[in-house]
């Protein structure tokens, strides 16, 4: 029954998250540096970041489900011959469960933070890194409260979600939005000029 509820929830959750993502990102069209690049170019980082995150979710889910199924085979619950029969369904089911939690996190946390950085013209590698570290610490705190795992296990379990779900969209925005590419070029030029003028 619980799994059926999750499969029913995924549709309104996905639709709501999609609307929020488009609404927040469309607000960038009013900013002067992004006004003349076109809607397709404006939404390219959002789409690219989502694709990378979903590919990462699929890969991560497959790895975890494969390892879990292997342990079940070793315990005698399944045979190795049953892996091609049952593993795909387990992967799909687990991926849907993950999406119910991942999509709100991306659309209600990652995207608003990214658009705010873009609006304030503060989207840089350092700002992305600092927010990724902050998100990692929050996950560590939540994990320590909800799970009796050791600190080492929490450290390794919380890194992939931050890398896969928290970083692709801001990195795609930094690399693909023209104003960010131009700003990075200007910063690099200023650093180079300062280094040449003052080698010490």
MDAnalysis code that builds the backbone (N, CA, C; Angstrom):
import MDAnalysis as mda
import numpy as np

u = mda.Universe.empty(600, n_residues=200, atom_resindex=np.repeat(np.arange(200), 3), trajectory=True)
u.add_TopologyAttr("name", ["N", "CA", "C"] * 200)
u.add_TopologyAttr("resid", np.arange(1, 201))
u.add_TopologyAttr("resname", ["UNK", "UNK", "UNK", "UNK", "UNK", "UNK", "UNK", "UNK", "UNK", "UNK", "UNK", "UNK", "UNK", "UNK", "UNK", "UNK", "UNK", "UNK", "UNK", "UNK", "UNK", "UNK", "UNK", "UNK", "UNK", "UNK", "UNK", "UNK", "UNK", "UNK", "UNK", "UNK", "UNK", "UNK", "UNK", "UNK", "UNK", "UNK", "UNK", "UNK", "UNK", "UNK", "UNK", "UNK", "UNK", "UNK", "UNK", "UNK", "UNK", "UNK", "UNK", "UNK", "UNK", "UNK", "UNK", "UNK", "UNK", "UNK", "UNK", "UNK", "UNK", "UNK", "UNK", "UNK", "UNK", "UNK", "UNK", "UNK", "UNK", "UNK", "UNK", "UNK", "UNK", "UNK", "UNK", "UNK", "UNK", "UNK", "UNK", "UNK", "UNK", "UNK", "UNK", "UNK", "UNK", "UNK", "UNK", "UNK", "UNK", "UNK", "UNK", "UNK", "UNK", "UNK", "UNK", "UNK", "UNK", "UNK", "UNK", "UNK", "UNK", "UNK", "UNK", "UNK", "UNK", "UNK", "UNK", "UNK", "UNK", "UNK", "UNK", "UNK", "UNK", "UNK", "UNK", "UNK", "UNK", "UNK", "UNK", "UNK", "UNK", "UNK", "UNK", "UNK", "UNK", "UNK", "UNK", "UNK", "UNK", "UNK", "UNK", "UNK", "UNK", "UNK", "UNK", "UNK", "UNK", "UNK", "UNK", "UNK", "UNK", "UNK", "UNK", "UNK", "UNK", "UNK", "UNK", "UNK", "UNK", "UNK", "UNK", "UNK", "UNK", "UNK", "UNK", "UNK", "UNK", "UNK", "UNK", "UNK", "UNK", "UNK", "UNK", "UNK", "UNK", "UNK", "UNK", "UNK", "UNK", "UNK", "UNK", "UNK", "UNK", "UNK", "UNK", "UNK", "UNK", "UNK", "UNK", "UNK", "UNK", "UNK", "UNK", "UNK", "UNK", "UNK", "UNK", "UNK", "UNK", "UNK", "UNK", "UNK", "UNK", "UNK", "UNK", "UNK", "UNK", "UNK", "UNK", "UNK"])
u.atoms.positions = np.array([
    [0.831, -1.203, 0.000],
    [0.000, 0.000, 0.000],
    [0.867, 1.255, 0.000],
    [1.965, 1.230, 0.797],
    [2.826, 2.399, 0.857],
    [3.458, 2.718, -0.485],
    [3.886, 1.657, -1.201],
    [4.493, 1.869, -2.516],
    [3.483, 2.431, -3.495],
    [2.240, 1.983, -3.440],
    [1.201, 2.504, -4.325],
    [0.966, 3.981, -4.076],
    [1.008, 4.410, -2.827],
    [0.824, 5.824, -2.506],
    [1.939, 6.654, -3.116],
    [3.168, 6.139, -3.042],
    [4.301, 6.858, -3.622],
    [4.133, 7.013, -5.127],
    [3.678, 5.946, -5.795],
    [3.487, 6.018, -7.246],
    [2.361, 6.981, -7.611],
    [1.385, 7.127, -6.757],
    [0.320, 8.103, -7.003],
    [0.825, 9.522, -6.731],
    [1.634, 9.689, -5.698],
    [2.140, 11.006, -5.329],
    [3.095, 11.584, -6.356],
    [3.797, 10.750, -7.102],
    [4.830, 11.241, -7.997],
    [4.263, 12.186, -9.051],
    [3.023, 11.982, -9.473],
    [2.443, 12.829, -10.524],
    [2.185, 14.258, -10.038],
    [1.461, 14.470, -8.931],
    [1.298, 15.858, -8.476],
    [2.594, 16.493, -8.010],
    [3.491, 15.694, -7.412],
    [4.776, 16.229, -6.975],
    [5.589, 16.699, -8.176],
    [5.652, 15.868, -9.225],
    [6.417, 16.223, -10.422],
    [5.820, 17.448, -11.101],
    [4.492, 17.509, -11.208],
    [3.844, 18.649, -11.858],
    [4.079, 19.928, -11.065],
    [3.904, 19.860, -9.755],
    [4.121, 21.045, -8.922],
    [5.558, 21.527, -8.982],
    [6.491, 20.587, -8.929],
    [7.906, 20.963, -8.987],
    [8.266, 21.560, -10.341],
    [7.696, 21.013, -11.416],
    [7.953, 21.550, -12.751],
    [7.459, 22.984, -12.864],
    [6.263, 23.255, -12.344],
    [5.713, 24.608, -12.392],
    [6.571, 25.584, -11.588],
    [7.004, 25.154, -10.416],
    [7.850, 26.015, -9.590],
    [9.177, 26.294, -10.290],
    [9.777, 25.262, -10.872],
    [11.064, 25.424, -11.541],
    [10.952, 26.399, -12.708],
    [9.934, 26.224, -13.545],
    [9.753, 27.105, -14.702],
    [9.465, 28.524, -14.248],
    [8.629, 28.678, -13.230],
    [8.274, 30.013, -12.739],
    [9.484, 30.739, -12.185],
    [10.274, 30.059, -11.359],
    [11.460, 30.700, -10.788],
    [12.481, 31.034, -11.862],
    [12.686, 30.127, -12.808],
    [13.699, 30.366, -13.834],
    [13.230, 31.425, -14.828],
    [11.932, 31.453, -15.119],
    [11.410, 32.439, -16.063],
    [11.572, 33.848, -15.526],
    [11.622, 33.981, -14.202],
    [11.852, 35.297, -13.610],
    [13.190, 35.894, -13.995],
    [14.138, 35.069, -14.426],
    [15.442, 35.578, -14.844],
    [15.351, 36.360, -16.151],
    [14.273, 36.160, -16.905],
    [14.129, 36.852, -18.186],
    [14.014, 38.367, -18.006],
    [13.709, 38.820, -16.791],
    [13.571, 40.256, -16.545],
    [14.899, 40.925, -16.220],
    [15.929, 40.110, -15.979],
    [17.221, 40.679, -15.620],
    [17.922, 41.170, -16.877],
    [18.531, 42.324, -16.791],
    [19.149, 42.955, -17.962],
    [20.136, 42.048, -18.702],
    [21.098, 41.404, -18.025],
    [22.077, 40.583, -18.771],
    [21.448, 39.382, -19.474],
    [20.295, 38.885, -19.005],
    [19.686, 37.706, -19.613],
    [18.535, 38.052, -20.537],
    [18.255, 39.346, -20.697],
    [17.062, 39.741, -21.439],
    [17.181, 39.472, -22.929],
    [18.391, 39.515, -23.456],
    [18.554, 39.433, -24.907],
    [19.112, 38.091, -25.388],
    [19.193, 37.094, -24.531],
    [19.792, 35.827, -24.966],
    [18.750, 34.853, -25.505],
    [17.472, 35.132, -25.313],
    [16.435, 34.239, -25.810],
    [16.001, 33.219, -24.774],
    [14.739, 32.811, -24.882],
    [14.177, 31.876, -23.906],
    [14.890, 30.528, -23.959],
    [15.205, 30.058, -25.183],
    [15.860, 28.750, -25.304],
    [17.207, 28.748, -24.595],
    [18.009, 29.795, -24.807],
    [19.316, 29.875, -24.146],
    [19.162, 30.069, -22.650],
    [18.116, 30.779, -22.240],
    [17.889, 31.018, -20.820],
    [17.583, 29.725, -20.081],
    [16.785, 28.854, -20.700],
    [16.372, 27.615, -20.042],
    [17.343, 26.459, -20.266],
    [18.333, 26.644, -21.125],
    [19.293, 25.574, -21.394],
    [20.012, 25.082, -20.138],
    [20.504, 25.977, -19.254],
    [21.159, 25.480, -18.025],
    [20.227, 24.674, -17.134],
    [18.963, 25.109, -17.032],
    [18.002, 24.386, -16.200],
    [17.775, 22.984, -16.747],
    [17.579, 22.877, -18.059],
    [17.336, 21.573, -18.672],
    [18.576, 20.693, -18.553],
    [19.741, 21.263, -18.858],
    [20.980, 20.481, -18.783],
    [21.238, 19.999, -17.363],
    [21.036, 20.873, -16.374],
    [21.241, 20.473, -14.989],
    [20.293, 19.376, -14.555],
    [19.013, 19.486, -14.961],
    [18.037, 18.454, -14.643],
    [18.426, 17.118, -15.270],
    [18.860, 17.147, -16.534],
    [19.231, 15.905, -17.215],
    [20.393, 15.229, -16.493],
    [21.392, 16.005, -16.118],
    [22.535, 15.437, -15.402],
    [22.095, 14.850, -14.063],
    [21.240, 15.575, -13.340],
    [20.761, 15.080, -12.040],
    [19.967, 13.789, -12.188],
    [19.096, 13.721, -13.198],
    [18.282, 12.519, -13.379],
    [19.137, 11.330, -13.832],
    [20.144, 11.598, -14.661],
    [21.063, 10.518, -15.045],
    [21.835, 10.032, -13.823],
    [22.246, 10.965, -12.974],
    [22.933, 10.578, -11.747],
    [22.034, 9.786, -10.823],
    [20.765, 10.199, -10.721],
    [19.813, 9.463, -9.882],
    [19.632, 8.043, -10.395],
    [19.501, 7.894, -11.719],
    [19.325, 6.554, -12.296],
    [20.545, 5.683, -12.020],
    [21.733, 6.242, -12.205],
    [22.960, 5.466, -11.982],
    [23.114, 5.089, -10.517],
    [22.893, 6.068, -9.631],
    [23.040, 5.813, -8.200],
    [22.025, 4.780, -7.721],
    [20.795, 4.888, -8.193],
    [19.757, 3.933, -7.804],
    [20.105, 2.530, -8.283],
    [20.605, 2.446, -9.502],
    [20.980, 1.124, -10.040],
    [22.104, 0.500, -9.204],
    [23.108, 1.300, -8.861],
    [24.236, 0.770, -8.082],
    [23.759, 0.271, -6.721],
    [22.920, 1.060, -6.044],
    [22.437, 0.659, -4.730],
    [21.544, -0.590, -4.821],
    [20.651, -0.602, -5.815],
    [19.743, -1.746, -5.948],
    [20.505, -3.011, -6.341],
    [21.513, -2.854, -7.183],
    [22.320, -4.009, -7.581],
    [23.032, -4.604, -6.365],
    [23.628, -3.736, -5.545],
    [24.319, -4.209, -4.351],
    [23.339, -4.851, -3.377],
    [22.146, -4.246, -3.230],
    [21.143, -4.802, -2.322],
    [20.660, -6.163, -2.815],
    [20.440, -6.268, -4.123],
    [19.984, -7.545, -4.674],
    [21.060, -8.617, -4.522],
    [22.308, -8.224, -4.667],
    [23.408, -9.174, -4.487],
    [23.421, -9.725, -3.064],
    [23.180, -8.851, -2.091],
    [23.129, -9.324, -0.706],
    [21.946, -10.262, -0.484],
    [20.814, -9.991, -1.147],
    [19.649, -10.876, -1.019],
    [19.922, -12.231, -1.663],
    [20.670, -12.240, -2.765],
    [21.041, -13.506, -3.401],
    [21.946, -14.318, -2.468],
    [22.897, -13.624, -1.829],
    [23.805, -14.325, -0.915],
    [23.082, -14.890, 0.293],
    [21.964, -14.249, 0.674],
    [21.179, -14.738, 1.806],
    [20.175, -15.810, 1.397],
    [20.038, -16.061, 0.106],
    [19.162, -17.120, -0.366],
    [17.746, -16.696, -0.697],
    [17.441, -15.389, -0.652],
    [16.083, -14.942, -0.970],
    [15.809, -15.002, -2.476],
    [16.814, -14.795, -3.284],
    [16.700, -14.895, -4.740],
    [17.866, -15.728, -5.261],
    [17.738, -16.142, -6.507],
    [18.848, -16.796, -7.183],
    [19.446, -15.823, -8.197],
    [20.658, -16.108, -8.609],
    [21.314, -15.230, -9.581],
    [20.545, -15.188, -10.895],
    [19.882, -16.273, -11.240],
    [19.107, -16.311, -12.485],
    [17.899, -15.379, -12.439],
    [17.443, -15.017, -11.234],
    [16.274, -14.146, -11.106],
    [16.638, -12.658, -11.164],
    [17.923, -12.349, -11.209],
    [18.347, -10.939, -11.222],
    [17.743, -10.171, -12.410],
    [17.829, -10.696, -13.654],
    [17.256, -9.929, -14.771],
    [15.738, -9.772, -14.689],
    [15.086, -10.631, -13.917],
    [13.627, -10.581, -13.811],
    [13.183, -9.531, -12.797],
    [13.829, -9.503, -11.637],
    [13.374, -8.670, -10.537],
    [14.135, -7.344, -10.383],
    [15.385, -7.312, -10.801],
    [16.188, -6.107, -10.572],
    [15.640, -4.869, -11.293],
    [15.247, -4.944, -12.571],
    [14.732, -3.724, -13.230],
    [13.538, -3.108, -12.507],
    [12.616, -3.942, -12.047],
    [11.461, -3.418, -11.324],
    [11.852, -2.764, -10.012],
    [12.816, -3.357, -9.323],
    [13.288, -2.767, -8.067],
    [13.962, -1.421, -8.322],
    [14.719, -1.319, -9.413],
    [15.391, -0.059, -9.740],
    [14.369, 1.027, -10.050],
    [13.378, 0.704, -10.870],
    [12.354, 1.691, -11.230],
    [11.572, 2.132, -9.996],
    [11.173, 1.170, -9.177],
    [10.418, 1.504, -7.973],
    [11.208, 2.390, -7.025],
    [12.476, 2.059, -6.812],
    [13.315, 2.860, -5.928],
    [13.557, 4.248, -6.505],
    [13.711, 4.334, -7.831],
    [13.919, 5.639, -8.467],
    [12.707, 6.536, -8.279],
    [11.505, 5.977, -8.384],
    [10.289, 6.769, -8.171],
    [10.218, 7.261, -6.739],
    [10.550, 6.394, -5.796],
    [10.569, 6.802, -4.380],
    [11.566, 7.941, -4.172],
    [12.748, 7.824, -4.781],
    [13.756, 8.873, -4.658],
    [13.256, 10.185, -5.252],
    [12.563, 10.116, -6.384],
    [12.082, 11.328, -7.051],
    [11.113, 12.124, -6.180],
    [10.302, 11.424, -5.393],
    [9.341, 12.120, -4.520],
    [10.058, 13.053, -3.557],
    [11.273, 12.709, -3.171],
    [12.046, 13.542, -2.255],
    [13.036, 14.451, -2.993],
    [13.578, 13.958, -4.098],
    [14.610, 14.703, -4.811],
    [14.042, 15.920, -5.543],
    [12.920, 15.741, -6.233],
    [12.353, 16.845, -7.010],
    [12.017, 18.065, -6.146],
    [11.350, 17.909, -4.996],
    [11.117, 19.101, -4.157],
    [12.405, 19.748, -3.669],
    [13.407, 18.929, -3.352],
    [14.683, 19.491, -2.893],
    [15.326, 20.336, -3.988],
    [15.300, 19.835, -5.229],
    [15.894, 20.583, -6.335],
    [15.105, 21.850, -6.624],
    [13.779, 21.720, -6.715],
    [12.942, 22.843, -7.166],
    [12.670, 23.872, -6.075],
    [12.695, 23.473, -4.816],
    [12.388, 24.404, -3.732],
    [13.631, 24.929, -3.021],
    [14.781, 24.317, -3.260],
    [16.007, 24.762, -2.597],
    [17.084, 25.139, -3.610],
    [17.449, 24.190, -4.473],
    [18.572, 24.420, -5.395],
    [18.248, 25.522, -6.399],
    [17.095, 25.430, -7.046],
    [16.755, 26.424, -8.077],
    [16.580, 27.821, -7.497],
    [15.833, 28.017, -6.394],
    [15.754, 29.373, -5.831],
    [17.110, 29.944, -5.430],
    [17.987, 29.117, -4.839],
    [19.320, 29.609, -4.484],
    [20.111, 30.000, -5.729],
    [19.986, 29.202, -6.785],
    [20.712, 29.508, -8.024],
    [20.202, 30.789, -8.663],
    [18.891, 30.942, -8.758],
    [18.344, 32.154, -9.377],
    [18.673, 33.399, -8.550],
    [18.727, 33.245, -7.233],
    [19.101, 34.391, -6.396],
    [20.540, 34.806, -6.650],
    [21.424, 33.822, -6.785],
    [22.819, 34.142, -7.089],
    [22.944, 34.801, -8.454],
    [22.172, 34.328, -9.425],
    [22.218, 34.934, -10.758],
    [21.706, 36.365, -10.710],
    [20.607, 36.587, -10.000],
    [20.043, 37.943, -9.891],
    [21.045, 38.909, -9.262],
    [21.725, 38.431, -8.239],
    [22.693, 39.286, -7.539],
    [24.064, 39.301, -8.206],
    [24.181, 38.579, -9.335],
    [25.444, 38.473, -10.065],
    [26.567, 37.959, -9.166],
    [26.227, 36.950, -8.375],
    [27.194, 36.360, -7.445],
    [27.378, 34.870, -7.699],
    [26.948, 34.395, -8.881],
    [27.105, 32.982, -9.199],
    [28.536, 32.722, -9.645],
    [29.332, 32.149, -8.738],
    [30.736, 31.847, -9.003],
    [31.030, 30.434, -8.498],
    [32.209, 29.933, -8.859],
    [32.607, 28.612, -8.372],
    [32.660, 28.578, -6.848],
    [33.151, 29.644, -6.250],
    [33.264, 29.668, -4.786],
    [31.891, 29.685, -4.122],
    [30.939, 30.451, -4.682],
    [29.604, 30.498, -4.084],
    [28.900, 29.148, -4.216],
    [29.097, 28.471, -5.346],
    [28.508, 27.134, -5.518],
    [29.137, 26.152, -4.526],
    [30.460, 26.208, -4.397],
    [31.142, 25.308, -3.476],
    [30.726, 25.518, -2.032],
    [30.616, 26.776, -1.607],
    [30.225, 27.064, -0.232],
    [28.821, 26.564, 0.072],
    [27.914, 26.727, -0.871],
    [26.544, 26.260, -0.653],
    [26.451, 24.743, -0.705],
    [27.299, 24.119, -1.497],
    [27.339, 22.654, -1.511],
    [27.832, 22.127, -0.167],
    [28.838, 22.772, 0.393],
    [29.346, 22.353, 1.709],
    [28.283, 22.562, 2.780],
    [27.567, 23.703, 2.697],
    [26.492, 23.961, 3.662],
    [25.400, 22.910, 3.549],
    [25.025, 22.553, 2.314],
    [24.015, 21.508, 2.125],
    [24.477, 20.162, 2.642],
    [25.758, 19.874, 2.453],
    [26.319, 18.620, 2.949],
    [26.251, 18.563, 4.475],
    [26.572, 19.676, 5.138],
    [26.507, 19.721, 6.599],
    [25.079, 19.530, 7.084],
    [24.114, 20.150, 6.402],
    [22.705, 19.984, 6.778],
    [22.289, 18.526, 6.645],
    [22.686, 17.883, 5.550],
    [22.367, 16.459, 5.377],
    [23.011, 15.605, 6.460],
    [24.241, 15.955, 6.847],
    [24.900, 15.215, 7.925],
    [24.119, 15.338, 9.233],
    [23.671, 16.555, 9.534],
    [22.912, 16.765, 10.771],
    [21.588, 16.016, 10.744],
    [20.882, 16.088, 9.609],
    [19.612, 15.376, 9.495],
    [19.835, 13.871, 9.565],
    [20.888, 13.394, 8.891],
    [21.173, 11.967, 8.912],
    [21.528, 11.461, 10.293],
    [22.270, 12.270, 11.049],
    [22.652, 11.854, 12.405],
    [21.442, 11.800, 13.332],
    [20.421, 12.613, 13.052],
    [19.214, 12.596, 13.873],
    [18.273, 11.457, 13.504],
    [18.282, 11.069, 12.223],
    [17.303, 10.087, 11.740],
    [17.868, 8.681, 11.624],
    [19.184, 8.539, 11.653],
    [19.774, 7.216, 11.421],
    [20.879, 6.965, 12.424],
    [20.987, 5.730, 12.911],
    [22.058, 5.395, 13.853],
    [23.381, 5.041, 13.174],
    [23.530, 5.393, 11.900],
    [24.755, 5.041, 11.187],
    [25.962, 5.729, 11.811],
    [27.117, 5.169, 11.540],
    [28.346, 5.784, 12.012],
    [28.625, 7.058, 11.229],
    [29.485, 7.894, 11.778],
    [29.812, 9.157, 11.120],
    [30.464, 8.918, 9.766],
    [31.314, 7.901, 9.672],
    [31.974, 7.603, 8.397],
    [30.954, 7.205, 7.337],
    [29.960, 6.407, 7.723],
    [28.920, 6.005, 6.774],
    [28.103, 7.213, 6.329],
    [27.787, 8.103, 7.264],
    [27.041, 9.314, 6.911],
    [27.847, 10.203, 5.978],
    [29.146, 10.310, 6.228],
    [29.995, 11.146, 5.375],
    [29.974, 10.653, 3.935],
    [30.055, 9.339, 3.755],
    [30.076, 8.799, 2.400],
    [28.693, 8.771, 1.758],
    [27.642, 8.606, 2.565],
    [26.287, 8.520, 2.011],
    [25.724, 9.880, 1.621],
    [26.203, 10.948, 2.231],
    [25.638, 12.273, 1.951],
    [26.376, 13.035, 0.856],
    [27.547, 12.568, 0.480],
    [28.288, 13.257, -0.589],
    [27.616, 13.099, -1.952],
    [27.224, 11.867, -2.376],
    [26.595, 11.731, -3.699],
    [25.345, 12.591, -3.903],
    [24.402, 12.686, -2.951],
    [23.250, 13.555, -3.191],
    [23.624, 15.014, -3.427],
    [24.612, 15.503, -2.688],
    [25.026, 16.901, -2.882],
    [25.611, 17.090, -4.273],
    [26.456, 16.162, -4.703],
    [27.095, 16.278, -6.011],
    [26.101, 16.084, -7.147],
    [25.169, 15.141, -6.987],
    [24.276, 14.772, -8.082],
    [23.069, 15.699, -8.180],
    [22.525, 16.128, -7.038],
    [21.293, 16.912, -7.070],
    [21.512, 18.396, -6.780],
    [22.570, 18.713, -6.055],
    [22.750, 20.097, -5.648],
    [23.605, 20.947, -6.563],
    [24.491, 20.324, -7.348],
    [25.474, 21.104, -8.090],
    [25.263, 21.216, -9.607],
    [24.619, 20.247, -10.283],
    [24.524, 20.355, -11.741],
    [23.845, 21.621, -12.254],
    [22.735, 22.045, -11.653],
    [22.009, 23.220, -12.171],
    [22.818, 24.499, -11.995],
    [23.355, 24.811, -10.810],
    [24.167, 26.033, -10.719],
    [25.421, 25.990, -11.577],
    [26.064, 24.831, -11.696],
    [27.247, 24.742, -12.545],
    [26.869, 24.947, -14.006],
    [25.739, 24.358, -14.434],
    [25.278, 24.559, -15.811],
    [24.962, 26.029, -16.063],
    [24.361, 26.705, -15.074],
    [24.075, 28.132, -15.232],
    [25.361, 28.936, -15.333],
    [26.337, 28.576, -14.530],
    [27.616, 29.291, -14.561],
    [28.316, 29.121, -15.909],
    [28.226, 27.930, -16.483],
    [28.941, 27.641, -17.724],
    [28.177, 28.049, -18.977],
    [26.839, 28.031, -18.914],
    [26.049, 28.201, -20.133],
    [25.390, 29.560, -20.290],
    [25.151, 30.273, -19.198],
    [24.570, 31.612, -19.347],
    [25.649, 32.574, -19.819],
    [25.409, 33.299, -20.905],
    [26.455, 34.164, -21.473],
    [26.996, 35.193, -20.495],
    [26.130, 35.796, -19.681],
    [26.613, 36.829, -18.763],
    [27.589, 36.268, -17.741],
    [27.397, 35.007, -17.340],
    [28.326, 34.387, -16.388],
    [29.654, 34.060, -17.059],
    [29.596, 33.603, -18.312],
    [30.837, 33.329, -19.030],
    [31.639, 34.616, -19.209],
    [30.937, 35.707, -19.565],
    [31.627, 36.978, -19.756],
    [32.224, 37.481, -18.452],
    [31.469, 37.347, -17.343],
    [31.968, 37.826, -16.066],
    [33.190, 37.044, -15.630],
    [33.159, 35.696, -15.833],
    [34.320, 34.880, -15.491],
    [35.530, 35.287, -16.305],
    [35.301, 35.637, -17.590],
    [36.405, 36.086, -18.426],
    [36.980, 37.399, -17.941],
    [36.105, 38.306, -17.508],
    [36.573, 39.586, -16.989],
    [37.365, 39.401, -15.707],
    [36.883, 38.526, -14.828],
    [37.600, 38.276, -13.572],
    [38.970, 37.687, -13.852],
    [39.031, 36.709, -14.769],
    [40.312, 36.091, -15.113],
    [41.267, 37.116, -15.705],
    [40.740, 38.028, -16.538],
    [41.595, 39.055, -17.143],
    [42.150, 39.993, -16.086],
    [41.294, 40.369, -15.125],
    [41.757, 41.279, -14.070],
    [42.819, 40.609, -13.214],
    [42.620, 39.317, -12.906],
    [43.609, 38.603, -12.108],
    [44.929, 38.514, -12.868],
    [44.867, 38.228, -14.174],
    [46.073, 38.116, -14.980],
    [46.798, 39.455, -15.041],
    [46.031, 40.553, -15.275],
    [46.641, 41.873, -15.363],
    [47.296, 42.253, -14.038],
    [46.643, 41.921, -12.916],
    [47.191, 42.241, -11.601],
    [48.475, 41.442, -11.367],
    [48.479, 40.181, -11.811],
    [49.667, 39.344, -11.623],
    [50.842, 39.871, -12.440],
    [50.570, 40.311, -13.675],
    [51.639, 40.839, -14.531],
    [52.174, 42.155, -13.994],
    [51.253, 43.012, -13.500],
    [51.666, 44.318, -13.011],
    [52.423, 44.194, -11.688],
    [52.036, 43.200, -10.883],
    [52.662, 43.056, -9.558],
    [53.016, 41.580, -9.360],
    [54.133, 41.119, -9.898],
    [54.487, 39.691, -9.808],
    [54.609, 39.182, -8.378],
    [54.935, 40.055, -7.450],
    [55.084, 39.623, -6.068],
    [53.733, 39.299, -5.434],
])
